[in-house]
Amino acid sequence: MKNDRFRFEDMAIWQRAVEISGPVFELADTIELQKKFRFSEQLRAAMLSV
């Protein structure tokens, strides 16, 4: 029997989001060092929702 189970990990968009998450979190860390705390918090939250 063929396994046609859906896996979100196979989606190209999910794979791309995983690729960019590291650089986005690094950017958030840099922004936080500039005392822009709320923006860095929003950036992290947006990345996590992806």
DSSP file (Angstrom, degrees, kcal/mol; ACC not computed):
  #  RESIDUE AA STRUCTURE BP1 BP2  ACC     N-H-->O    O-->H-N    N-H-->O    O-->H-N    TCO  KAPPA ALPHA  PHI   PSI    X-CA   Y-CA   Z-CA
    1    1 A M              0   0    0      0, 0.0     2,-0.2     0, 0.0     0, 0.0   0.000 360.0 360.0 360.0 135.0    0.0    0.0    0.0
    2    2 A K        -     0   0    0      1,-0.1     2,-0.9     2,-0.0     0, 0.0  -0.521 360.0-132.4 -77.7 139.1    1.3    3.4   -1.0
    3    3 A N        +     0   0    0     -2,-0.2    -1,-0.1     1,-0.1     0, 0.0  -0.809  31.5 168.3 -95.5 102.2    1.9    6.0    1.8
    4    4 A D        +     0   0    0     -2,-0.9     2,-0.2     2,-0.0    -1,-0.1  -0.071  22.0 150.6-101.0  31.0    0.3    9.2    0.7
    5    5 A R        -     0   0    0      1,-0.1     2,-0.3     2,-0.0    -2,-0.1  -0.437  48.1-119.9 -70.0 134.5    0.6   10.9    4.0
    6    6 A F        -     0   0    0     -2,-0.2     2,-0.4     3,-0.0    -1,-0.1  -0.573  30.0-175.3 -75.9 132.0    0.9   14.7    3.9
    7    7 A R    >   -     0   0    0     -2,-0.3     3,-1.7     1,-0.1     4,-0.3  -0.973  19.9-158.0-130.4 117.6    4.1   16.0    5.5
    8    8 A F  G >  S+     0   0    0     -2,-0.4     3,-1.6     1,-0.3     6,-0.3   0.782  91.6  70.6 -65.1 -23.7    4.6   19.8    5.8
    9    9 A E  G 3  S+     0   0    0      1,-0.3    -1,-0.3     5,-0.1     6,-0.1   0.720  92.0  59.5 -64.4 -19.5    8.3   19.2    6.0
   10   10 A D  G <  S+     0   0    0     -3,-1.7    -1,-0.3     4,-0.1     2,-0.3   0.581  81.7 105.3 -83.5 -10.4    8.3   18.2    2.3
   11   11 A M    <>  -     0   0    0     -3,-1.6     4,-2.1    -4,-0.3     3,-0.2  -0.534  69.8-139.8 -76.2 134.9    6.9   21.6    1.3
   12   12 A A  H  > S+     0   0    0     -2,-0.3     4,-2.4     1,-0.2     5,-0.2   0.864 102.2  55.6 -60.8 -38.0    9.4   23.9   -0.4
   13   13 A I  H  > S+     0   0    0      1,-0.2     4,-2.0     2,-0.2    -1,-0.2   0.885 107.9  48.3 -65.5 -37.8    8.1   26.9    1.4
   14   14 A W  H  > S+     0   0    0     -6,-0.3     4,-2.0     2,-0.2    -1,-0.2   0.915 111.2  50.4 -67.4 -42.3    8.6   25.3    4.8
   15   15 A Q  H  X S+     0   0    0     -4,-2.1     4,-1.8     1,-0.2    -2,-0.2   0.897 110.8  49.3 -62.1 -40.6   12.2   24.2    3.8
   16   16 A R  H  X S+     0   0    0     -4,-2.4     4,-2.1     2,-0.2    -1,-0.2   0.890 108.0  53.9 -66.0 -39.3   12.9   27.8    2.7
   17   17 A A  H  X S+     0   0    0     -4,-2.0     4,-1.1     1,-0.2    -1,-0.2   0.893 108.2  50.0 -62.5 -39.1   11.5   29.2    6.0
   18   18 A V  H  X S+     0   0    0     -4,-2.0     4,-0.7     1,-0.2     3,-0.3   0.896 108.7  53.5 -65.1 -39.6   13.9   26.9    7.9
   19   19 A E  H  < S+     0   0    0     -4,-1.8     3,-0.3     1,-0.2    -2,-0.2   0.893 114.6  39.4 -61.9 -41.1   16.8   28.1    5.8
   20   20 A I  H  X S+     0   0    0     -4,-2.1     4,-2.1     1,-0.2    -1,-0.2   0.592  93.9  84.6 -88.9  -9.1   16.2   31.7    6.5
   21   21 A S  H  X S+     0   0    0     -4,-1.1     4,-2.5    -3,-0.3     5,-0.2   0.898  87.6  53.5 -62.7 -39.9   15.3   31.4   10.2
   22   22 A G  H  X S+     0   0    0     -4,-0.7     4,-2.2    -3,-0.3    -1,-0.2   0.965 111.5  43.1 -59.4 -55.0   18.9   31.4   11.3
   23   23 A P  H  > S+     0   0    0      0, 0.0     4,-2.3     0, 0.0    -1,-0.2   0.859 113.3  53.4 -60.1 -34.7   19.8   34.7    9.6
   24   24 A V  H  X S+     0   0    0     -4,-2.1     4,-2.3     2,-0.2    -2,-0.2   0.920 109.5  47.5 -67.2 -42.3   16.5   36.3   10.7
   25   25 A F  H  X S+     0   0    0     -4,-2.5     4,-2.0     2,-0.2    -1,-0.2   0.871 110.8  52.1 -66.6 -35.5   17.2   35.5   14.3
   26   26 A E  H  X S+     0   0    0     -4,-2.2     4,-2.1    -5,-0.2    -2,-0.2   0.906 109.1  50.5 -64.0 -41.0   20.7   36.8   14.0
   27   27 A L  H  X S+     0   0    0     -4,-2.3     4,-2.7     1,-0.2    -2,-0.2   0.910 108.1  52.4 -61.6 -42.7   19.3   40.0   12.6
   28   28 A A  H  X S+     0   0    0     -4,-2.3     4,-2.2     1,-0.2    -1,-0.2   0.891 108.0  51.5 -61.2 -39.2   16.9   40.2   15.5
   29   29 A D  H  X S+     0   0    0     -4,-2.0     4,-1.6     2,-0.2    -1,-0.2   0.913 110.7  48.5 -62.9 -42.2   19.8   39.9   17.9
   30   30 A T  H  X S+     0   0    0     -4,-2.1     4,-0.8     1,-0.2    -2,-0.2   0.912 111.3  49.4 -64.2 -43.7   21.7   42.7   16.1
   31   31 A I  H ><>S+     0   0    0     -4,-2.7     5,-1.6     1,-0.2     3,-0.8   0.889 107.4  55.5 -62.8 -39.2   18.6   44.9   16.2
   32   32 A E  H ><5S+     0   0    0     -4,-2.2     3,-1.8     1,-0.3    -1,-0.2   0.863 100.6  58.5 -63.3 -35.4   18.2   44.2   19.9
   33   33 A L  H 3<5S+     0   0    0     -4,-1.6    -1,-0.3     1,-0.3    -2,-0.2   0.763  99.2  59.4 -64.3 -24.0   21.7   45.4   20.6
   34   34 A Q  T <<5S-     0   0    0     -3,-0.8    -1,-0.3    -4,-0.8    -2,-0.2   0.259 122.6-109.2 -87.2  12.1   20.7   48.7   19.1
   35   35 A K  T < 5S+     0   0    0     -3,-1.8     2,-0.8     1,-0.2     3,-0.2   0.742  81.0 130.8  67.6  26.4   18.0   49.0   21.8
   36   36 A K     >< +     0   0    0     -5,-1.6     4,-2.0     1,-0.2     5,-0.2  -0.580  24.2 158.3-103.5  67.1   15.1   48.4   19.4
   37   37 A F  H  >  +     0   0    0     -2,-0.8     4,-2.3     1,-0.2    -1,-0.2   0.886  64.1  50.7 -63.9 -45.9   13.6   45.7   21.7
   38   38 A R  H  > S+     0   0    0      1,-0.2     4,-2.3     2,-0.2    -1,-0.2   0.908 111.1  49.1 -63.6 -41.6   10.0   45.8   20.5
   39   39 A F  H  > S+     0   0    0      1,-0.2     4,-2.4     2,-0.2    -1,-0.2   0.921 111.4  48.6 -64.6 -43.2   11.0   45.5   16.8
   40   40 A S  H  X S+     0   0    0     -4,-2.0     4,-2.2     1,-0.2    -1,-0.2   0.881 110.8  51.9 -65.0 -36.2   13.3   42.5   17.5
   41   41 A E  H  X S+     0   0    0     -4,-2.3     4,-2.2     2,-0.2    -1,-0.2   0.911 110.9  47.3 -64.3 -42.4   10.6   40.8   19.5
   42   42 A Q  H  X S+     0   0    0     -4,-2.3     4,-2.4     2,-0.2    -2,-0.2   0.880 110.2  52.8 -66.5 -38.3    8.1   41.3   16.6
   43   43 A L  H  X S+     0   0    0     -4,-2.4     4,-2.1     2,-0.2    -2,-0.2   0.919 110.5  47.0 -63.8 -44.3   10.6   40.0   14.1
   44   44 A R  H  X S+     0   0    0     -4,-2.2     4,-2.3     2,-0.2    -2,-0.2   0.919 112.1  50.5 -62.6 -43.5   11.2   36.8   16.2
   45   45 A A  H  X S+     0   0    0     -4,-2.2     4,-1.7     1,-0.2    -2,-0.2   0.901 110.0  50.0 -62.8 -41.4    7.5   36.3   16.6
   46   46 A A  H  X S+     0   0    0     -4,-2.4     4,-1.1     1,-0.2    -1,-0.2   0.905 110.8  49.5 -64.4 -41.1    6.9   36.6   12.9
   47   47 A M  H  < S+     0   0    0     -4,-2.1     3,-0.4     1,-0.2    -2,-0.2   0.889 109.7  51.3 -66.0 -38.8    9.6   34.1   12.1
   48   48 A L  H  < S+     0   0    0     -4,-2.3    -1,-0.2     1,-0.2    -2,-0.2   0.837 105.1  56.5 -67.4 -32.0    8.2   31.6   14.6
   49   49 A S  H  <        0   0    0     -4,-1.7    -1,-0.2     1,-0.3    -2,-0.2   0.770 360.0 360.0 -72.5 -23.3    4.8   31.9   13.0
   50   50 A V     <        0   0    0     -4,-1.1    -1,-0.3    -3,-0.4    -2,-0.2   0.499 360.0 360.0 -70.8 360.0    6.2   30.9    9.6
